[in-house]
Amino acid sequence: MSLVRKFATVGGATLGSRVLGFARETLMAAALGTGPMADAFYAAFRFPNLFRRLFAEGAFNAAFVPLFAKEIEAGGIEGAKRFSEEVFGVLFSVLLLLTIAMELMMPLIVAWIIAPGFVGDTEKFDITVKLAVVMFPYLMCMSLTAMLSGMLNSLHHYFAAAVAPVFLNVMLIGALGLALWQGASPLDTAWYLSWGVLGAGLLQMAVLYAGVRHAGIRIGFRRPRMTPNVKRLLWLAFPAAVTGGITQINQIIGQMIASTKDGAISVLQYADRVYQLPLGVVGIAVGVVLLPELARALKGGQEREAGNLQNRSMEFVLFLTLPAAGALWVISDEIVRVLYERGAFGTETTAIVAGTLAIYGLGLPGFVMIKALNPGFFAREDTKTPMRITLLSVVLNCILAVTLFPLFHERGIATAEAVSGWVTALLLFVTLVRRGHWPLEKALAWRIARLLIATVVMAVALNYASLYLADRLAPTSPLYEQVLALGLLVAFAMVVYFSVAFLIGGADLGMLRRNLKRKAKAAPPEEGSAE
């Protein structure tokens, strides 16, 4: 299967999840707006999400995948099964103890980490604690799910792992639909959502376990033992966990600071959901597919192939995220109004969320570049270097967030995250180049410059087009007219961008197809693949 097809497989599944995520946030905005229950739910949900990124997705994509791939090459499926069972036994035991400890300490965690600003509001604080207690076991489910996803990705079964997040959005949409149908109070709605999160975690784990069984591996439970393989995994996983969770770390810092202002947490969440669409579809797809591909190329001594994979991935990333960043900057008001402005979500809230979204948009290429750059370290089993860079980024984010929040509120938090994201991407890139792990191409530099020109042309044209359709996009227009007008703006922007990009040489479809095409080598048979 070609690399571009693998990107499309993962990206397509992620796109489905993100579209459902929009539907979920639209219902959330109508049901809760930016009120206290929305703040309480998002604050409580952010914490298990942070740990999920730290101890699950980041750690296993960085550490587990290369080691699992090595076991497949050395001992075949049976060796990979033995390694998986060793890891599963240790992971399950550690997560169980962590979950119990966190549940008992939840009031202190909310007061000191999740939302210090809620301490003065007893009702809001108590509700946040209770919601977090219900949702925290989601971490255990998702950590085990991440391990199963890593196994499937290493076996070239990308679709099942990519589609699993859809179930979270389906469960939460069902919970919101039930709440709106019953006319439930904001508090009852928050409870429905919390139990929906826990149910989704269990469902995702079950789906991924079935996928692994379908791929030919049955995992049994082994007594936890610190075998050499498990020790190596943990040695690689800790710094990788910090690196993989950089976005969540910065967001939890922003949430801590934002909790001192009513509604600020909800504003950041609504803006975050919109820019997560291109970040997820492009960034996650590239990160998930590139790591095992790069690891296999390096294990086979194919340095030139590895360099080509990295350059083509960066080209693919910027080709799609630069126009997304330009569009988010120009029509953020229109996007937020059409998606959210109804029910408890008013015009004033639209302006605040749109301003925050525009700044997140400027940071989008940097956030996605991190996903494409980290595999250059992880595939070489180097997780410490990106961790050091990540820690510098976190310090920078803290300083900027504390400095800018009193002046610009939610926009200050978004600015801090965007700046730290770009700094991280640049430091990762420079480090790879200096070590000789990223061969620079003049052709790539010229293409990026031309893509920037195409993005500017598109942004200017989009600005004039939005003014032309202003009446159709006004809050007084029927919703179907607003949706149609926004769809026309997006289609117009795509036509302008791709036309200019191909016209001036920023992109060449034939070249992209030739350079991205790469058949998997030494891969197990794909019969019965989830794809």
N, C-alpha and C positions, 0 to 999 in steps of 0.2 A: 504494500500500500504506500502511495506517495506521501511525503511529509505534509504537503498542502492538504491532502485528503484527510489526514489525521487531525490537522488543525481544524478542518471543517467539521469533522465528526464531533470533537470535543466542544468546539465553539458553537455548533448548532444545538447540542444538548444544553449547553450553558445558556444560550439565547432563550430557549424555551423556559428555563428556570427563571431568567431575569424578567421575561415578559410577564410570567405569573407573579413575580415579585412586584412588578408595577401594579398589577391588579390588586394585590394584597395591600400595598401602601395606599392606593386610591381608596379602598374600603376603610383602611385605618384612618386616613385623613377625614373621611366623612363621619366616622363613628366617634373618634377621639380628638381630632384636630391636634393642637399643641397644648392640650390641657394637662392637668396633673397626672391623670392615669396614663396618658401617653408617655410622659416623662418617666413615670415609675416602671412601666413595662419595658421601655427601651433601655433604661439604666440596668434593670435586672437581667435582661437578655444579653446585654453587651458583655457581661462577665463570663458566662460559659462560652460565648463566642471567642473571647480573648484567649481563654485556655485551649479552646479547640484549635485555634491557629498556632499557638505556642507549642502545645504538646502533641498535636495530631498532624494537621496538614503540613506545616513547615518542616517538622522533624522527620516525618516519614517520606515526604517527597525528596528531601535532601539526603537522608541517611539510609532509610530502608530500601529504596529502589535500587541504588547501585549495589548494595550488598546482596539483595535478593537476586538481581541479575547475575552477579558473580556466582552465587550458589547454583543457579540454573546451568551456567556454563560448566561448572566444576562437577556437580553431582546430579545434574538432570532434575526432573520434576520431583523425584524422591528427596533429593538433598534440599531443594527449595521448600518442600513440605516440612521437613524436619526443622529447618531454620524458622519457618513461620510459626510452628507450634511452640518453639522455645520462646520466641518473642511474645506470642499471644499469652502464654502463661505468666510472664513477668508483667506485661502491660496490663492485663486484667487485674492482677493483684494490686499493683501500684495505684491504678485508677480507683479501685474499690476503696482503698484506704484514704486516698485523696478526697474522694466524694464525701465520705463519712466525716472527715475532719472539716471540710469546707461547710457542710451543712450545719455542724455544731457551732462554727465560728461566724456564720453569716451576718448577724447583727454588727459585729466588729468590722467585717469586710465591707459592708455597705457604708458604715460610718467613716472608714479610713480610706477606702479605695474606690468603690463604685460611685458613690454620690455623697461626698462630704457636705455638700450644700443642702442636703435634705434633712440634716440632723435637727435643724430648728423647726421643722414641720413634722410633728409627731405622726400624724395620720399618713402622710406621704412616705415617711421613713418606714413605718411598720408594714405598709403595703408592699413597698419595694423588697423588704426582707422576705416576706412570705412568697412573693412571686419568684424571687431568686432561689428560694429553697425548692420550689416545685420544678424549676427549669434546670438547676445545676446538673442533675443526672444526665441531661442531654450531652454534657461533655464526655461522659464515659461511653455513651452510644456512638458519638461521632469520632472519638479517638480510635475505637475498634473499627469503625467504618473506614477511617483513613488508612488503616493498615490493609484492609481488604481492597481498597481502591488502589493502593500501591502495588499489590500483587497483580490485580487485573491489568494495570497499565504496563507492568513489566512483561506480561504475557500477551501484550498487544490487543487487549480487550478494553478499548477506551470508552465505549458508549455507556455501559452500565454504570461505571463510576461517575461519568459526567452527568448522567440523567438523574442520579439519586437525589440531589438537592431539590428537584422538582417536588418531591413529596412533602418537604417542609412548607412550601408555598401552598400546595393543595390543602394541607391540613389547616393552615392558618386562614386561608380564604374560606374554608368550610366553617371555622369557628366564628369568623367575622360575619359570614352570611347568616349563621344561626342567631348571632347577637342582634343584627339589624332586623331580622324577621321577627324576633321576639320583643323587640324594643327594649333590649337589656340596658341596664345602667352602665356607665363607664367602668365602674368597679367590676361588675359581672363580666363585661366584655374582656377586661384584662385577665380575669381568671380563665375564661374560655381559651384565650390565646396562650396562656402559660401551659395549660394541660395539652394544648395542641402541639406546642413545641416538644414536649416530652414524648407524646405519641409519634411525632414525626421522626424523632431520633431512633426509636425502636423500629419503626417501619423501614427507615433507610438502612439500618444495620442488617435487617432480615433480607432485604433485596440484594445487598452486596454479598452477603454470605451465600445466597442462592447463585449469584453470578460466579463466585469462586468455585462452588461445587460444579457448576456448568462447565467451567474452564478446565476441570479435571483434577482439582485439589480438594481434599477433604481435611479440614483442620480439626484435630482433637485437642483436648485440654491436657497440658503437661504440668507437673509440679514446677513452680517457679524456681529456676536455677540460673546462676550467673555464669553461663557458658562463655567461652572466648568470643563467639559470634555476638552474643547479647551485650557483652562488655564493649565490643567495638561499636555496636549500634548506639549504645548510650553515649560513648565518647564523641561520636559524630553528631548525635541527635540534639544534645543540649545547645551548642552554639547555633545549630540549624534551626532549632525551635525559636530562638530569639530573632534570628534573621527572617524566618518565614512569617513571623507575626508582627513585622514592623508596622504595617498599616494599622493593625488592631491595637498595638501598643500606643501609637500616637493618638488613635481615636479614644482610647480609655483615658489618656492624659487630658485630651480635650474635653471629654465628658466630665471628668473630675472638676475641671475649671468651670465648665458650662453649667454645672449643677447649682451654681450660686445665682443663676438667673432663670426665672420661670419660663418654661417653653423652649429654652435654648437647646436642650438635648434632643427634643423632637425635631426642631429645625435642622440640626445637623444630620439626623437620621433620614429625613425626607430628601435632603440634598444628596446625601451619600447614596441613597438608593438609585438615583438617576445616573450618576456617573459610574456606578458599579456595572451598568449594562455594558458599555464598551470595555471597561476594565476586565470584567468577567469573560466576555466573549473572546476578546483578543488575548489579554494577559494570561488568564488561567489556561486557555487552550495552548498557548505557546510554552508556558512553563511546564505543564503536565506532559506534553509530547516531547519537548526538546531534551529534558533531562535523561530519560532512558535512551533516546537516540544518540545523544552526545556521549553518554557513558559507554554504549556499545562501540562507537567509533574509536574512542580513546583506548578502551580495553584491547581493541584489535590493532592498535598502533597507527591508526589512520588520522594523523594530525591534520593533514590537508582537508580531509573530509569534515573533520570537526570544525575547522575554521570556516569552511563553506556553510555548514549548518548554522553557525552563529551569525555570520553576516547576512544570510538569507532571512533568518528569523528576525533580526533587527530591522531589515528592510520591510518585512511583512508587518511588523508591529507599528512602525512609524507611518507606513502607507495608510493604515486604517485609523490610527489614533490622532494624528495631527488634524484631519478634518473634523473629527469628533470634538476635539478641544476647541477648535474655532467656532463650531456650531453652538456648543454649550456657552461660550462667552457671548455670542451675539443674540441668541434667542432663548436665553435661560428663563426670562419672564413668561414667554409664550408657552414653553414646555411645562413649567410649574403650574401655570393657570389651567391648562387643559387637563393635566394629570390629576391635580389635587383640589382646585378651588371649587368646593361645594360643601354643603353641610356645615360642620364646625370649622372648616378651613376658609378663612376670609381673605379679602383683598390685601389687607396689611400683612398678613402672614405670607402671602404669595411674594411680596416684594422682598421680605427678609430671606426666605428660602432661595429665591432666584439669585439674589446677590451672593449668597454663600455658594450656590451651585456654580456660578460663573467662575469663581476663584478655584473651586475644585477642578473645573474643566481645564484651567491652565496647568494644573499639576498632573493631569491625566497621562500625558506621554511619559513623564518621569516615573509615575507609579507602574506603568506597563513595562517600561524599559527594565525596571528592577526584576520583573518576572522573567525577562529574556536574558538578563545578565547573570543572575544567581546560578543557573545551571552550569555556567562556565567554571565555577568554583566547586559546586556540589559533585559534578561528574568526576572531578579529580580528588574526591573525598577530602576537600578542604572546606570545612564549615566555620573555621575560626576567623578567617579574614573577613568574610561578609558580616560575621557577628560584631567584630570590632567596628566596622563601618556603620553598622546599624546602631550600635550604642552611641556613637558620635551624633548620629542623626536624631536619636531620641533626646539627647541633651539639648541639641539645637531647637528641636520642637518645643521642649519644655520652656526654654528661655523666651522663644518668640511668642508662645501661647500666653504665658503669664504677662508679657509686656504688651501684647496687642489686644487681648480680650477686654481690658477696661476701656480701650479707645474705640474698638470696632466690633465688640461683642462676637457674634457667631462668625462674622467675616474674618475676625482676627484669628480664630481657631483654624478656619479653613486655610488662611494664608500660611500659618505655621506649618500645617501638614503638607501643603503644596511645596513650600520652600525646602523642607526637610526631605521630601521625596526626590526632588531634583538633585539635591546635594548627594543623596545616597546613590542615585543612578550614575552621576558623574564620577564619584569616587570608585564605584565598582568598575566602570568602564576603563578609567585611567589605570587602575591596578592590573586589570587583565592585559591591557596593551603593554604596560611596562614589563610584565613577566613573560611576554611573548606568547601568551595564550589566546590572543585575539589579533589575527593578522589584519591590518588596516587595508582597506581597498579605496583607491581614489574614486572609482566608479560609484561606490556606495555613498561617499561624501557628496559627490555631485548630485546624485539622485535625491538625497535628503534635502539639499539646498533647493532643488526644483520642486520638491513636495511642499516645502515651506512657502514658496511663491504661489503654488496652486492653492494652498490653504488661505493665504491672504486674499487672493482674488475671490475665492469662494465666500469668505467672510464679508467682504465689501458688497458683493452681489446679494448675499443673504440679508444683509441689513436693509438694503433698498427694497427687497421683496417683502420683508416683514412690515415695512411701512405701508406698502401697497395693499397688504392684506390686513391692516390694523383693525378695520371695522369688523371683519369676519372673526378676528381673534379677541375682540372685546368681550368682557364678562357678560354683557347684556345679550350677546348672540347665543342662539341655541347651541347646545353641546355638540350636536352632529356637525354644525358649521365650523365650530372651533377645531374639532378633530380633523375635518377635511382640510381646513386651511393649514393646520400644522403638518399634516401629511404632504400637502403640496410644497410647503417650505422645505421639508426634508428631501423630497424627491428632486426639487430644483437644486438644492445644495449638492446633492450627489452628482447630478448631471454636470454641473459647472466644475466641480472638483475633478472628477474623473476625466472629463474632456480636456481640461487644462493640463492635468498631470500627464496624460498620455501624449498630448500635443507637444509639450516642451521637453519630454524625455524623462520626466520624473518616475514614470513606470512604463514597463513594457511587458505585456501579457505573455508573449512567447518566452521571454527571458525568465520571468518568474516561474512559468511552468517547467522549463528545462532545469533550472537551478534548484527548485524545491523538490523535484521528483527524485525519490531515492527509495529503492526497494529494501525492505528490512532484511538484514543478514543474520544468519544463525538464529533465526527466530523459530519458536515452536509452531507447529501447524495451527492454522487459524480456523479449522473446521469447527463449527459450533460456536464461533465467536458471537459475543453479544452485539457485534456491529452488524 
